[in-house]
């Protein structure tokens, strides 16, 4: 909560709002906001347990929905592969990939009053996220269906400890994390808003960009159940199946996030909306810290921690990893 109270009064008259996430009311203590976001991302990357998220939560959820072992039972057909794709997307909603989703939708909690307005205001950003997410997921799935087993993500061949699969994951999530950090800095007024120009013509461009990033998770995602689906799609050499399966995987992810977002909006939205309306600077602080936490977590967890595991550099790890 300290990040929400570091600035009760704007330091100067507000600048013009340039995009959905940059309202022009920049906080006085920008360095403190940045420190809170960076430290939050670091602590989350240190504490995160992949075995808890992927296996205890993900595998058990998928097993319960499918009625058999998701990790060991083979995918017998394209029809069963489509079901597996959607179920594994739902089950994988709480993996490390999806922390960035909260960075995209978290700042929107509590921006509307009234039940009907609040419901529509909740669904609208999720809809625009989907507009950006689906084309990326479908295109990548189609590419997997065409290229098949020659995809880098299919390979575990080691070169200096870094496999093509690992390298692709590091690059994909490194880009996602960097974009989130830049958006956090823009919300603080530290850097110029990179979406200012396009937002003048397309106000929902920031949400579409976040949807593109969510779709991009599949380009680097090493989650075991997703990799199993990826291998099946590559082996079938069917681009239509790849497009449908990868799209359903992403939709499965976003359904759980949208449900949580809806619950937060209805459960806390009124109080949060009144708190933010009392001083618009607080919205900037909330937006910036959310993006920074998600961005630093993504970079540290998927790049720095992986390099530590491969003995390229040091990063602190908890005893339960």
PASETOR-777544 format. One record per residue (C-alpha): y negated, z, x; residue in three letters; residue number from 1. Coordinates in nm, 4 decimals. Each point is the difference from the previous one (the first is absolute). Layout:
N
<atom v="Y" w="Z" u="X" residuo="Ala" num="NUM"/>
...
END
This chain:
321
<atom v="0.0000" w="0.0000" u="0.0000" residuo="Unk" num="1"/>
<atom v="-0.2324" w="0.0460" u="0.2943" residuo="Unk" num="2"/>
<atom v="-0.0386" w="-0.3764" u="0.0254" residuo="Unk" num="3"/>
<atom v="-0.1434" w="-0.0050" u="-0.3519" residuo="Unk" num="4"/>
<atom v="-0.2681" w="0.2582" u="0.0634" residuo="Unk" num="5"/>
<atom v="-0.1379" w="-0.0965" u="0.3388" residuo="Unk" num="6"/>
<atom v="-0.2974" w="-0.1751" u="-0.1555" residuo="Unk" num="7"/>
<atom v="-0.1664" w="0.1327" u="-0.3117" residuo="Unk" num="8"/>
<atom v="-0.3235" w="-0.1968" u="0.0417" residuo="Unk" num="9"/>
<atom v="-0.0420" w="-0.3561" u="0.1281" residuo="Unk" num="10"/>
<atom v="-0.1827" w="-0.0159" u="0.3327" residuo="Unk" num="11"/>
<atom v="-0.2187" w="-0.2868" u="-0.1177" residuo="Unk" num="12"/>
<atom v="-0.0522" w="-0.2222" u="-0.3055" residuo="Unk" num="13"/>
<atom v="0.3195" w="-0.1900" u="-0.0770" residuo="Unk" num="14"/>
<atom v="0.0603" w="-0.3485" u="0.1344" residuo="Unk" num="15"/>
<atom v="0.1059" w="-0.2726" u="-0.2444" residuo="Unk" num="16"/>
<atom v="0.3634" w="0.0044" u="-0.1094" residuo="Unk" num="17"/>
<atom v="0.1737" w="-0.2841" u="0.1824" residuo="Unk" num="18"/>
<atom v="0.3552" w="0.0159" u="-0.1387" residuo="Unk" num="19"/>
<atom v="0.2332" w="0.2066" u="-0.2154" residuo="Unk" num="20"/>
<atom v="0.0722" w="0.2509" u="0.2767" residuo="Unk" num="21"/>
<atom v="-0.3468" w="0.0106" u="0.1610" residuo="Unk" num="22"/>
<atom v="-0.2506" w="0.1481" u="-0.2458" residuo="Unk" num="23"/>
<atom v="-0.2904" w="0.0422" u="0.2470" residuo="Unk" num="24"/>
<atom v="-0.0191" w="0.3804" u="-0.0301" residuo="Unk" num="25"/>
<atom v="0.0984" w="0.0880" u="0.3545" residuo="Unk" num="26"/>
<atom v="0.0657" w="0.3649" u="0.0978" residuo="Unk" num="27"/>
<atom v="-0.2167" w="0.1882" u="0.2452" residuo="Unk" num="28"/>
<atom v="0.2906" w="0.1282" u="0.2131" residuo="Unk" num="29"/>
<atom v="0.1803" w="-0.3259" u="0.0674" residuo="Unk" num="30"/>
<atom v="0.1623" w="0.1230" u="0.3211" residuo="Unk" num="31"/>
<atom v="0.1592" w="0.2919" u="-0.1860" residuo="Unk" num="32"/>
<atom v="0.1331" w="-0.2314" u="-0.2713" residuo="Unk" num="33"/>
<atom v="0.1493" w="-0.2250" u="0.2656" residuo="Unk" num="34"/>
<atom v="0.1559" w="0.2975" u="0.1779" residuo="Unk" num="35"/>
<atom v="0.1565" w="0.1276" u="-0.3233" residuo="Unk" num="36"/>
<atom v="0.1473" w="-0.3441" u="-0.0745" residuo="Unk" num="37"/>
<atom v="0.1319" w="-0.0544" u="0.3527" residuo="Unk" num="38"/>
<atom v="0.1451" w="0.3505" u="0.0232" residuo="Unk" num="39"/>
<atom v="0.1593" w="-0.0333" u="-0.3435" residuo="Unk" num="40"/>
<atom v="0.1659" w="-0.3280" u="0.1024" residuo="Unk" num="41"/>
<atom v="0.1213" w="0.1557" u="0.3250" residuo="Unk" num="42"/>
<atom v="0.1498" w="0.3054" u="-0.1708" residuo="Unk" num="43"/>
<atom v="0.1705" w="-0.2162" u="-0.2623" residuo="Unk" num="44"/>
<atom v="0.1496" w="-0.2272" u="0.2672" residuo="Unk" num="45"/>
<atom v="0.1213" w="0.3064" u="0.1904" residuo="Unk" num="46"/>
<atom v="0.1532" w="0.1775" u="-0.2991" residuo="Unk" num="47"/>
<atom v="0.1527" w="-0.3012" u="-0.1757" residuo="Unk" num="48"/>
<atom v="0.3806" w="0.0068" u="-0.0211" residuo="Unk" num="49"/>
<atom v="0.1542" w="-0.3456" u="-0.0345" residuo="Unk" num="50"/>
<atom v="0.3434" w="0.1448" u="-0.0714" residuo="Unk" num="51"/>
<atom v="-0.1367" w="0.2028" u="-0.2923" residuo="Unk" num="52"/>
<atom v="-0.1943" w="-0.2912" u="-0.1495" residuo="Unk" num="53"/>
<atom v="0.2454" w="-0.2817" u="0.0705" residuo="Unk" num="54"/>
<atom v="0.3363" w="0.1695" u="-0.0370" residuo="Unk" num="55"/>
<atom v="-0.0327" w="0.3203" u="-0.2027" residuo="Unk" num="56"/>
<atom v="-0.2471" w="-0.1419" u="-0.2512" residuo="Unk" num="57"/>
<atom v="0.0447" w="-0.3772" u="0.0319" residuo="Unk" num="58"/>
<atom v="0.3774" w="-0.0322" u="0.0317" residuo="Unk" num="59"/>
<atom v="0.0780" w="0.2668" u="-0.2597" residuo="Unk" num="60"/>
<atom v="-0.2421" w="-0.1535" u="-0.2510" residuo="Unk" num="61"/>
<atom v="0.1429" w="-0.3481" u="0.0514" residuo="Unk" num="62"/>
<atom v="0.3583" w="0.1305" u="-0.0275" residuo="Unk" num="63"/>
<atom v="-0.0821" w="0.1705" u="-0.3303" residuo="Unk" num="64"/>
<atom v="-0.1641" w="-0.3109" u="-0.1481" residuo="Unk" num="65"/>
<atom v="0.2684" w="-0.2442" u="0.1165" residuo="Unk" num="66"/>
<atom v="0.2970" w="0.2257" u="-0.0682" residuo="Unk" num="67"/>
<atom v="0.1490" w="-0.0585" u="0.3454" residuo="Unk" num="68"/>
<atom v="-0.0919" w="0.0343" u="0.3667" residuo="Unk" num="69"/>
<atom v="-0.3031" w="-0.2209" u="0.0597" residuo="Unk" num="70"/>
<atom v="0.0366" w="0.0128" u="0.3761" residuo="Unk" num="71"/>
<atom v="0.3721" w="-0.0837" u="0.0290" residuo="Unk" num="72"/>
<atom v="0.0945" w="-0.2073" u="-0.3063" residuo="Unk" num="73"/>
<atom v="-0.0450" w="-0.3746" u="0.0642" residuo="Unk" num="74"/>
<atom v="-0.2389" w="-0.2159" u="-0.2027" residuo="Unk" num="75"/>
<atom v="0.2467" w="-0.2239" u="-0.1795" residuo="Unk" num="76"/>
<atom v="-0.2223" w="-0.2673" u="-0.1556" residuo="Unk" num="77"/>
<atom v="-0.3555" w="-0.1195" u="-0.0486" residuo="Unk" num="78"/>
<atom v="-0.0167" w="0.1807" u="-0.3360" residuo="Unk" num="79"/>
<atom v="0.1087" w="0.3291" u="0.1535" residuo="Unk" num="80"/>
<atom v="-0.2388" w="-0.0664" u="0.2888" residuo="Unk" num="81"/>
<atom v="-0.2933" w="-0.0271" u="-0.2429" residuo="Unk" num="82"/>
<atom v="0.0961" w="0.3331" u="-0.1584" residuo="Unk" num="83"/>
<atom v="0.0430" w="0.1524" u="0.3452" residuo="Unk" num="84"/>
<atom v="-0.3438" w="-0.1257" u="0.1064" residuo="Unk" num="85"/>
<atom v="-0.1783" w="0.1679" u="-0.2906" residuo="Unk" num="86"/>
<atom v="0.1979" w="0.3246" u="0.0260" residuo="Unk" num="87"/>
<atom v="-0.0484" w="0.0259" u="0.3769" residuo="Unk" num="88"/>
<atom v="-0.3725" w="-0.0604" u="-0.0541" residuo="Unk" num="89"/>
<atom v="-0.0156" w="0.2920" u="-0.2437" residuo="Unk" num="90"/>
<atom v="0.2109" w="0.2211" u="0.2260" residuo="Unk" num="91"/>
<atom v="-0.2067" w="-0.0872" u="0.3053" residuo="Unk" num="92"/>
<atom v="-0.3327" w="0.0921" u="-0.1559" residuo="Unk" num="93"/>
<atom v="-0.0296" w="0.3172" u="0.2060" residuo="Unk" num="94"/>
<atom v="0.0750" w="-0.1532" u="0.3379" residuo="Unk" num="95"/>
<atom v="-0.2602" w="-0.0044" u="0.2770" residuo="Unk" num="96"/>
<atom v="-0.1042" w="-0.3568" u="-0.0910" residuo="Unk" num="97"/>
<atom v="-0.1571" w="0.1076" u="-0.3271" residuo="Unk" num="98"/>
<atom v="-0.2406" w="0.2629" u="0.1306" residuo="Unk" num="99"/>
<atom v="-0.2527" w="-0.2834" u="0.0249" residuo="Unk" num="100"/>
<atom v="0.0308" w="-0.0626" u="-0.3741" residuo="Unk" num="101"/>
<atom v="-0.1726" w="0.3326" u="-0.0636" residuo="Unk" num="102"/>
<atom v="-0.2765" w="-0.1149" u="0.2321" residuo="Unk" num="103"/>
<atom v="-0.0578" w="-0.2928" u="-0.2325" residuo="Unk" num="104"/>
<atom v="0.0130" w="0.1743" u="-0.3384" residuo="Unk" num="105"/>
<atom v="-0.0848" w="0.3610" u="0.0862" residuo="Unk" num="106"/>
<atom v="-0.3799" w="-0.0490" u="0.0031" residuo="Unk" num="107"/>
<atom v="0.0155" w="-0.1419" u="-0.3539" residuo="Unk" num="108"/>
<atom v="0.1295" w="0.3203" u="-0.1625" residuo="Unk" num="109"/>
<atom v="-0.2395" w="0.1391" u="-0.2577" residuo="Unk" num="110"/>
<atom v="-0.2472" w="-0.2860" u="-0.0278" residuo="Unk" num="111"/>
<atom v="0.0043" w="-0.0256" u="-0.3782" residuo="Unk" num="112"/>
<atom v="-0.0366" w="0.2296" u="-0.2979" residuo="Unk" num="113"/>
<atom v="0.1821" w="-0.0217" u="-0.3331" residuo="Unk" num="114"/>
<atom v="0.3723" w="-0.0517" u="-0.0494" residuo="Unk" num="115"/>
<atom v="-0.0062" w="-0.3726" u="-0.0789" residuo="Unk" num="116"/>
<atom v="-0.2578" w="-0.0810" u="0.2654" residuo="Unk" num="117"/>
<atom v="0.1827" w="0.2111" u="0.2540" residuo="Unk" num="118"/>
<atom v="0.3303" w="-0.1714" u="-0.0783" residuo="Unk" num="119"/>
<atom v="-0.1534" w="-0.3461" u="0.0394" residuo="Unk" num="120"/>
<atom v="-0.1863" w="0.1030" u="0.3124" residuo="Unk" num="121"/>
<atom v="0.3285" w="0.1227" u="0.1441" residuo="Unk" num="122"/>
<atom v="0.1933" w="-0.3176" u="-0.0770" residuo="Unk" num="123"/>
<atom v="-0.2745" w="-0.2392" u="0.1093" residuo="Unk" num="124"/>
<atom v="0.0043" w="0.0861" u="0.3735" residuo="Unk" num="125"/>
<atom v="0.3805" w="0.0007" u="0.0001" residuo="Unk" num="126"/>
<atom v="-0.0117" w="-0.3459" u="-0.1592" residuo="Unk" num="127"/>
<atom v="-0.2318" w="-0.1322" u="0.2705" residuo="Unk" num="128"/>
<atom v="0.2207" w="0.1570" u="0.2678" residuo="Unk" num="129"/>
<atom v="0.2892" w="-0.1934" u="-0.1513" residuo="Unk" num="130"/>
<atom v="-0.2011" w="-0.3242" u="0.0107" residuo="Unk" num="131"/>
<atom v="-0.0246" w="0.0368" u="0.3770" residuo="Unk" num="132"/>
<atom v="0.3501" w="0.1389" u="0.0518" residuo="Unk" num="133"/>
<atom v="0.2234" w="-0.2433" u="-0.1911" residuo="Unk" num="134"/>
<atom v="-0.0951" w="-0.3262" u="0.1797" residuo="Unk" num="135"/>
<atom v="0.0564" w="0.1591" u="0.3430" residuo="Unk" num="136"/>
<atom v="0.3346" w="0.1510" u="-0.1002" residuo="Unk" num="137"/>
<atom v="0.1194" w="-0.3205" u="-0.1661" residuo="Unk" num="138"/>
<atom v="-0.1106" w="-0.2219" u="0.2889" residuo="Unk" num="139"/>
<atom v="0.1674" w="0.2183" u="0.2603" residuo="Unk" num="140"/>
<atom v="0.3185" w="0.0173" u="-0.2079" residuo="Unk" num="141"/>
<atom v="0.0041" w="-0.3795" u="-0.0308" residuo="Unk" num="142"/>
<atom v="-0.0475" w="-0.0361" u="0.3767" residuo="Unk" num="143"/>
<atom v="0.2939" w="0.2357" u="0.0575" residuo="Unk" num="144"/>
<atom v="0.2100" w="-0.2133" u="-0.2343" residuo="Unk" num="145"/>
<atom v="-0.0904" w="-0.3163" u="0.1935" residuo="Unk" num="146"/>
<atom v="0.0112" w="0.1270" u="0.3601" residuo="Unk" num="147"/>
<atom v="0.2909" w="0.2351" u="-0.0650" residuo="Unk" num="148"/>
<atom v="0.1610" w="0.1869" u="0.2880" residuo="Unk" num="149"/>
<atom v="-0.2442" w="-0.1463" u="0.2527" residuo="Unk" num="150"/>
<atom v="-0.2730" w="0.2351" u="-0.1252" residuo="Unk" num="151"/>
<atom v="-0.1180" w="0.2507" u="0.2660" residuo="Unk" num="152"/>
<atom v="0.0490" w="0.2833" u="-0.2506" residuo="Unk" num="153"/>
<atom v="0.3702" w="-0.0899" u="-0.0138" residuo="Unk" num="154"/>
<atom v="0.0497" w="0.0429" u="0.3745" residuo="Unk" num="155"/>
<atom v="0.0800" w="0.3204" u="0.1891" residuo="Unk" num="156"/>
<atom v="0.0178" w="-0.1708" u="0.3411" residuo="Unk" num="157"/>
<atom v="-0.1641" w="0.2361" u="0.2480" residuo="Unk" num="158"/>
<atom v="-0.2675" w="-0.1000" u="0.2482" residuo="Unk" num="159"/>
<atom v="-0.1341" w="0.2930" u="0.2046" residuo="Unk" num="160"/>
<atom v="0.1086" w="0.2267" u="-0.2846" residuo="Unk" num="161"/>
<atom v="-0.2081" w="-0.1833" u="-0.2625" residuo="Unk" num="162"/>
<atom v="0.2020" w="-0.2179" u="-0.2367" residuo="Unk" num="163"/>
<atom v="-0.1615" w="-0.2901" u="-0.1893" residuo="Unk" num="164"/>
<atom v="0.0444" w="0.2076" u="-0.3150" residuo="Unk" num="165"/>
<atom v="-0.1859" w="0.2946" u="0.1557" residuo="Unk" num="166"/>
<atom v="-0.2757" w="-0.2216" u="0.1388" residuo="Unk" num="167"/>
<atom v="-0.0574" w="-0.1629" u="-0.3386" residuo="Unk" num="168"/>
<atom v="-0.0152" w="0.3428" u="-0.1647" residuo="Unk" num="169"/>
<atom v="-0.2513" w="0.1317" u="0.2540" residuo="Unk" num="170"/>
<atom v="-0.2261" w="-0.3033" u="-0.0357" residuo="Unk" num="171"/>
<atom v="0.0105" w="-0.0020" u="-0.3807" residuo="Unk" num="172"/>
<atom v="-0.0734" w="0.3695" u="-0.0448" residuo="Unk" num="173"/>
<atom v="-0.2486" w="0.0038" u="0.2857" residuo="Unk" num="174"/>
<atom v="-0.2072" w="-0.2607" u="-0.1841" residuo="Unk" num="175"/>
<atom v="0.0286" w="0.1890" u="-0.3305" residuo="Unk" num="176"/>
<atom v="-0.1088" w="0.3270" u="0.1633" residuo="Unk" num="177"/>
<atom v="-0.2906" w="-0.1620" u="0.1844" residuo="Unk" num="178"/>
<atom v="-0.1349" w="-0.1534" u="-0.3227" residuo="Unk" num="179"/>
<atom v="0.0194" w="0.3390" u="-0.1746" residuo="Unk" num="180"/>
<atom v="-0.1903" w="0.1666" u="0.2859" residuo="Unk" num="181"/>
<atom v="-0.2733" w="-0.2658" u="-0.0110" residuo="Unk" num="182"/>
<atom v="-0.0352" w="0.0477" u="-0.3766" residuo="Unk" num="183"/>
<atom v="-0.0305" w="0.3751" u="0.0528" residuo="Unk" num="184"/>
<atom v="-0.2713" w="-0.0483" u="0.2602" residuo="Unk" num="185"/>
<atom v="-0.1818" w="-0.2424" u="-0.2328" residuo="Unk" num="186"/>
<atom v="0.0086" w="0.2587" u="-0.2804" residuo="Unk" num="187"/>
<atom v="-0.1693" w="0.2429" u="0.2408" residuo="Unk" num="188"/>
<atom v="-0.2635" w="-0.2566" u="0.0966" residuo="Unk" num="189"/>
<atom v="0.1129" w="0.0028" u="0.3632" residuo="Unk" num="190"/>
<atom v="0.0785" w="-0.3731" u="0.0015" residuo="Unk" num="191"/>
<atom v="-0.1227" w="-0.2854" u="-0.2170" residuo="Unk" num="192"/>
<atom v="0.2068" w="-0.0582" u="-0.3120" residuo="Unk" num="193"/>
<atom v="0.2275" w="-0.2968" u="0.0855" residuo="Unk" num="194"/>
<atom v="0.0518" w="-0.0761" u="-0.3699" residuo="Unk" num="195"/>
<atom v="-0.3688" w="-0.0010" u="-0.0969" residuo="Unk" num="196"/>
<atom v="-0.0449" w="-0.3765" u="-0.0161" residuo="Unk" num="197"/>
<atom v="0.3196" w="-0.0829" u="-0.1881" residuo="Unk" num="198"/>
<atom v="-0.0553" w="0.2942" u="-0.2376" residuo="Unk" num="199"/>
<atom v="-0.3275" w="-0.1492" u="-0.1210" residuo="Unk" num="200"/>
<atom v="0.1979" w="-0.2856" u="-0.1565" residuo="Unk" num="201"/>
<atom v="0.3304" w="0.1787" u="-0.0603" residuo="Unk" num="202"/>
<atom v="-0.0566" w="0.3716" u="-0.0689" residuo="Unk" num="203"/>
<atom v="0.3744" w="0.0744" u="-0.0032" residuo="Unk" num="204"/>
<atom v="0.0581" w="-0.1555" u="0.3434" residuo="Unk" num="205"/>
<atom v="0.0524" w="0.3427" u="0.1662" residuo="Unk" num="206"/>
<atom v="0.2844" w="0.0814" u="-0.2389" residuo="Unk" num="207"/>
<atom v="0.1561" w="-0.3431" u="0.0527" residuo="Unk" num="208"/>
<atom v="-0.0173" w="0.0575" u="0.3761" residuo="Unk" num="209"/>
<atom v="0.1767" w="0.3338" u="-0.0407" residuo="Unk" num="210"/>
<atom v="0.2661" w="-0.1787" u="-0.2056" residuo="Unk" num="211"/>
<atom v="0.0442" w="-0.2530" u="0.2822" residuo="Unk" num="212"/>
<atom v="0.0539" w="0.2888" u="0.2414" residuo="Unk" num="213"/>
<atom v="0.2574" w="0.1595" u="-0.2313" residuo="Unk" num="214"/>
<atom v="0.1823" w="-0.3326" u="-0.0218" residuo="Unk" num="215"/>
<atom v="-0.0186" w="-0.0155" u="0.3780" residuo="Unk" num="216"/>
<atom v="0.2110" w="0.3170" u="0.0237" residuo="Unk" num="217"/>
<atom v="0.3050" w="-0.2210" u="-0.0511" residuo="Unk" num="218"/>
<atom v="-0.0842" w="-0.1996" u="0.3118" residuo="Unk" num="219"/>
<atom v="0.0610" w="0.3033" u="0.2176" residuo="Unk" num="220"/>
<atom v="0.1981" w="0.2380" u="-0.2169" residuo="Unk" num="221"/>
<atom v="0.3053" w="0.1498" u="0.1792" residuo="Unk" num="222"/>
<atom v="0.1150" w="0.2114" u="-0.2986" residuo="Unk" num="223"/>
<atom v="0.3838" w="-0.0291" u="0.0049" residuo="Unk" num="224"/>
<atom v="0.0395" w="-0.1003" u="-0.3664" residuo="Unk" num="225"/>
<atom v="-0.2702" w="-0.2633" u="0.0336" residuo="Unk" num="226"/>
<atom v="0.1631" w="-0.1319" u="0.3181" residuo="Unk" num="227"/>
<atom v="0.3294" w="-0.0298" u="-0.1876" residuo="Unk" num="228"/>
<atom v="-0.1742" w="-0.2054" u="-0.2696" residuo="Unk" num="229"/>
<atom v="-0.1778" w="-0.2018" u="0.2706" residuo="Unk" num="230"/>
<atom v="0.3298" w="-0.0885" u="0.1682" residuo="Unk" num="231"/>
<atom v="0.1548" w="-0.1061" u="-0.3299" residuo="Unk" num="232"/>
<atom v="-0.2985" w="-0.2233" u="-0.0813" residuo="Unk" num="233"/>
<atom v="0.0114" w="-0.1528" u="0.3486" residuo="Unk" num="234"/>
<atom v="0.3736" w="-0.0672" u="-0.0259" residuo="Unk" num="235"/>
<atom v="-0.0294" w="-0.1760" u="-0.3374" residuo="Unk" num="236"/>
<atom v="-0.2615" w="-0.2512" u="0.1303" residuo="Unk" num="237"/>
<atom v="-0.1452" w="-0.0073" u="-0.3521" residuo="Unk" num="238"/>
<atom v="-0.3837" w="0.0079" u="0.0045" residuo="Unk" num="239"/>
<atom v="-0.0283" w="0.0593" u="-0.3759" residuo="Unk" num="240"/>
<atom v="0.2283" w="0.3021" u="0.0194" residuo="Unk" num="241"/>
<atom v="-0.1923" w="0.1293" u="0.3025" residuo="Unk" num="242"/>
<atom v="-0.3325" w="-0.0343" u="-0.1828" residuo="Unk" num="243"/>
<atom v="0.1247" w="0.1775" u="-0.3141" residuo="Unk" num="244"/>
<atom v="0.1791" w="0.2785" u="0.1895" residuo="Unk" num="245"/>
<atom v="-0.2916" w="0.0775" u="0.2305" residuo="Unk" num="246"/>
<atom v="-0.2456" w="-0.0028" u="-0.2899" residuo="Unk" num="247"/>
<atom v="0.2151" w="0.2443" u="-0.1955" residuo="Unk" num="248"/>
<atom v="0.0264" w="0.2219" u="0.3077" residuo="Unk" num="249"/>
<atom v="-0.3810" w="0.0251" u="0.0158" residuo="Unk" num="250"/>
<atom v="-0.0330" w="0.0461" u="-0.3771" residuo="Unk" num="251"/>
<atom v="0.2540" w="0.2840" u="0.0185" residuo="Unk" num="252"/>
<atom v="-0.2215" w="0.1668" u="0.2592" residuo="Unk" num="253"/>
<atom v="-0.3201" w="-0.0397" u="-0.1957" residuo="Unk" num="254"/>
<atom v="0.1468" w="0.1240" u="-0.3319" residuo="Unk" num="255"/>
<atom v="0.0596" w="0.3488" u="0.1378" residuo="Unk" num="256"/>
<atom v="-0.3402" w="0.0053" u="0.1700" residuo="Unk" num="257"/>
<atom v="-0.1708" w="-0.1190" u="-0.3206" residuo="Unk" num="258"/>
<atom v="0.1765" w="0.2708" u="-0.2016" residuo="Unk" num="259"/>
<atom v="-0.1147" w="0.2692" u="0.2415" residuo="Unk" num="260"/>
<atom v="-0.3499" w="-0.1454" u="-0.0033" residuo="Unk" num="261"/>
<atom v="-0.0011" w="0.0104" u="-0.3818" residuo="Unk" num="262"/>
<atom v="0.1155" w="0.3635" u="0.0011" residuo="Unk" num="263"/>
<atom v="-0.2693" w="0.0929" u="0.2500" residuo="Unk" num="264"/>
<atom v="-0.2666" w="-0.1770" u="-0.2022" residuo="Unk" num="265"/>
<atom v="0.0979" w="0.1760" u="-0.3231" residuo="Unk" num="266"/>
<atom v="0.0752" w="0.3347" u="0.1601" residuo="Unk" num="267"/>
<atom v="-0.2967" w="0.0262" u="0.2358" residuo="Unk" num="268"/>
<atom v="-0.2157" w="-0.2990" u="-0.0855" residuo="Unk" num="269"/>
<atom v="-0.2531" w="0.1812" u="-0.2199" residuo="Unk" num="270"/>
<atom v="-0.0715" w="0.2767" u="0.2465" residuo="Unk" num="271"/>
<atom v="-0.0018" w="-0.2373" u="0.2971" residuo="Unk" num="272"/>
<atom v="-0.2282" w="-0.2433" u="-0.1833" residuo="Unk" num="273"/>
<atom v="-0.2510" w="0.2723" u="-0.0815" residuo="Unk" num="274"/>
<atom v="0.0141" w="0.1294" u="0.3573" residuo="Unk" num="275"/>
<atom v="-0.0627" w="-0.3476" u="0.1446" residuo="Unk" num="276"/>
<atom v="-0.2714" w="-0.0851" u="-0.2542" residuo="Unk" num="277"/>
<atom v="-0.1981" w="0.3103" u="0.0992" residuo="Unk" num="278"/>
<atom v="-0.0551" w="-0.1551" u="0.3432" residuo="Unk" num="279"/>
<atom v="0.1031" w="-0.3619" u="0.0781" residuo="Unk" num="280"/>
<atom v="0.0289" w="0.0881" u="0.3688" residuo="Unk" num="281"/>
<atom v="0.3190" w="0.1866" u="-0.0835" residuo="Unk" num="282"/>
<atom v="0.1621" w="-0.3263" u="-0.1135" residuo="Unk" num="283"/>
<atom v="-0.0753" w="-0.1505" u="0.3403" residuo="Unk" num="284"/>
<atom v="0.1540" w="0.3010" u="0.1728" residuo="Unk" num="285"/>
<atom v="0.3128" w="-0.0173" u="-0.2175" residuo="Unk" num="286"/>
<atom v="0.0379" w="-0.3760" u="0.0497" residuo="Unk" num="287"/>
<atom v="-0.0574" w="0.0151" u="0.3752" residuo="Unk" num="288"/>
<atom v="0.2308" w="0.2930" u="0.0727" residuo="Unk" num="289"/>
<atom v="0.2787" w="-0.1467" u="-0.2157" residuo="Unk" num="290"/>
<atom v="-0.0171" w="-0.3324" u="0.1815" residuo="Unk" num="291"/>
<atom v="-0.0243" w="0.1655" u="0.3411" residuo="Unk" num="292"/>
<atom v="0.2960" w="0.2306" u="-0.0598" residuo="Unk" num="293"/>
<atom v="0.2144" w="-0.2923" u="-0.1202" residuo="Unk" num="294"/>
<atom v="-0.1190" w="-0.2303" u="0.2793" residuo="Unk" num="295"/>
<atom v="0.0474" w="0.2441" u="0.2872" residuo="Unk" num="296"/>
<atom v="0.3385" w="0.1062" u="-0.1374" residuo="Unk" num="297"/>
<atom v="0.1158" w="-0.3627" u="-0.0174" residuo="Unk" num="298"/>
<atom v="-0.1085" w="-0.0813" u="0.3565" residuo="Unk" num="299"/>
<atom v="0.1274" w="0.3239" u="0.1525" residuo="Unk" num="300"/>
<atom v="0.3313" w="0.0069" u="-0.1866" residuo="Unk" num="301"/>
<atom v="0.0938" w="-0.3673" u="0.0259" residuo="Unk" num="302"/>
<atom v="-0.1417" w="-0.0782" u="0.3439" residuo="Unk" num="303"/>
<atom v="-0.0636" w="0.3085" u="0.2137" residuo="Unk" num="304"/>
<atom v="0.3029" w="0.1961" u="-0.1201" residuo="Unk" num="305"/>
<atom v="0.2252" w="-0.3033" u="0.0412" residuo="Unk" num="306"/>
<atom v="-0.1246" w="-0.0497" u="0.3561" residuo="Unk" num="307"/>
<atom v="0.0735" w="0.3663" u="0.0626" residuo="Unk" num="308"/>
<atom v="0.3549" w="-0.0450" u="-0.1291" residuo="Unk" num="309"/>
<atom v="0.0423" w="-0.2934" u="0.2404" residuo="Unk" num="310"/>
<atom v="-0.1317" w="0.2154" u="0.2900" residuo="Unk" num="311"/>
<atom v="-0.3167" w="-0.2052" u="0.0543" residuo="Unk" num="312"/>
<atom v="-0.2377" w="0.2915" u="-0.0653" residuo="Unk" num="313"/>
<atom v="-0.0041" w="0.3596" u="-0.1199" residuo="Unk" num="314"/>
<atom v="-0.0633" w="0.1154" u="-0.3546" residuo="Unk" num="315"/>
<atom v="0.0758" w="0.3472" u="-0.1394" residuo="Unk" num="316"/>
<atom v="0.2977" w="0.0127" u="-0.2349" residuo="Unk" num="317"/>
<atom v="0.1142" w="0.2836" u="-0.2268" residuo="Unk" num="318"/>
<atom v="0.3349" w="0.1684" u="0.0640" residuo="Unk" num="319"/>
<atom v="0.1576" w="-0.1447" u="-0.3169" residuo="Unk" num="320"/>
<atom v="-0.0266" w="-0.3662" u="0.1138" residuo="Unk" num="321"/>
END
